[in-house]
């Protein structure tokens, strides 16, 4: 049975090389000669020599799993993931190309591994080849690429993995896995692994147990970590119908210029509608706010900040009702970053919140007098 499998495997490779397959041992000479003529005629025919096989619906002779190294990556850090392949055939197999495809197709070009080898190596591959799979052994293929700044806040997904056997000069078979890999055998393997109480044998450091690998086919791109500090200072309590000062101090700890600094300040969105209607903010402390003033000032331009430079801005708040309010201060800016030798422009942000209590001015006076009375009684 093993001899038969081996012969079929080698014949498949020969067909991919546009060569005639070896005949079965029990074929008579006349039949062999007729078959060889038919194969020769077939090989000479012009036509589509590229065949794509969707391997996820059955148990293939090569298994695939992909895994991003983290559930999210900052935009100024290379995105890294691994492709794991395992061959379940009798002989080593030499593949010519490995391609990973993404939801954003612009990244496809950065995740291709290709290997040129002599034609004879497909039948007798060098086990040292990058894309040569050894039966029963798991092989890891690491990839990394730089995310685009416009993809911040978006999910990047692996949509398919293509493993190519053969070449365009002969015949070419593309093994295609949708998503991050896996196949019809995966669920069966999981069940067997869950039912097995046998401890797995220890493997060398550069090898992994196939069943221990989990598929992680997507990751998030998040903004670069900010390198500025934002401090808020105020003197409570806030009095109803009075102008209350909130001092915002911004200091840059970036090594280069923080450009296009913008400040958003005011009542944090999502609170009670009555608070929104009766809360007003301004940067002008010489005027009293009325209902025409907004509860939130968005994207106030502050210019550029040099490394180590500190900037102070005062926000004046007018509260028309008593109660507890949460205020938001959001600072965003642009900064250049170099990643893998490539310069990108990152938008960073830092936000801080502060909770304020607004009271009647009379309540403060009563509390002040009450404190004095209490002290007098104690004396």
Buried (B, 14 or more C-beta within 10 A) or exposed (E): EEEEEEBEBBBBBBBBBBBBBEBEEEEEEEEBEEBEEEBEEEBEEEEEBEEEBBBBEEEBBBBBBBBBBEEBBBBBBBBBBBBBBBBBBBBBBBBBBBBBBBEBEEBBEEBEBEBEBEEEBBBEBEEEBBBBBBEEBBBBBEBBBBBBBEBBEBEBBBBBBBBBBBBEEBBBBBBBBBBBBBBEBBEEBEEEBEEEEEEEEEEEEEEBEBBEBEBBBBBBBBBBEBBBBBEBEBEEBBBBBEBBEBEBEBBBEBEEBBBBBBBBBBBBEEBEEEBBEBBBBBEEEEEBBEEEBBBBBEEBEBEEBEEEBEBEBBBBBBBBBBBEBBBBBBBBBBBEBEBEEEEBEBBBBBEBEBEBEBBEEEEEEEEEEEEEEEEEEEE
